[in-house]
Amino acid sequence: MLRTVFMIGLFAIGGLFLLKLFFGILGAFFFILVGLLKAAIFIALVGAVLYLVIRIFSPGTAQRLKERWSGSGI
């Protein structure tokens, strides 16, 4: 009887330890994912602004960039 109680307690503590470890690792991955998402949004916004400036001041260059990255659309 006492052995069963100790085994249940041991499994409970082991399970809590594994949950803490598992969610701790997922928390770190989630933090990294959010950071990468913010960086990607920032880079996309900067690229869009640069493309807009190039399109206003040099439409020919903007057309060549568009064809280079997205294809000619034929």
Contacts in CASP RR format, 6 or more apart in sequence:
PFRMAT RR
TARGET T0000
AUTHOR 0000-0000-0000
METHOD contacts of the structure
MODEL  1
MLRTVFMIGLFAIGGLFLLKLFFGILGAFFFILVGLLKAAIFIALVGAVL
YLVIRIFSPGTAQRLKERWSGSGI
51 62 0 8 1.000
51 65 0 8 1.000
54 61 0 8 1.000
54 62 0 8 1.000
54 65 0 8 1.000
55 62 0 8 1.000
END
